[in-house]
Amino acid sequence: MTWKTCFKKMIRFSDKGVLLAFLAAMLLSPGAWALSLDEARAAGLVGEMSTGYVGVVKSQAGVEALVSTVNQQRRQRYEEVARENGTSVQAVEALAGQKLLEKAGAGQWIKPSEQSSWIRK
């Protein structure tokens, strides 16, 4: 059954109030309007850190969750790379951090060291 068929049956068999509540919930759900990493970078909400991870520059709804997800994925990848190359995760994080800072585009936020403040590149 396609989503169109399912939707048509919902409209036909459901109470209109229930349908409106369902549609409102879908439109207002956080996942429906979730930011991508590129969108968050472009909006100045997140930046790259020397640690190889993304950090929150300006807090806004959904930004912390995005940062957490991206950083978990990066950590998993760094662990894989470290294992494959017989090196430490810390060495992979440091190299990735250096490359990500270099790769950051003009106007993006970066944090060159753990002790530094955010700066616009």
ABEGO torsion letter per residue (X at the ends): XBAAAAAAAAAAABBAAAAAAAAAAAAABAAAABBBAAAAAAAGABBBBAAGBBBBABBBBGAAAAAAAAAAAAAAAAAAAAAAAGBBAAAAAAAAAAAAAAABBBGBBBBABAABBBBBX
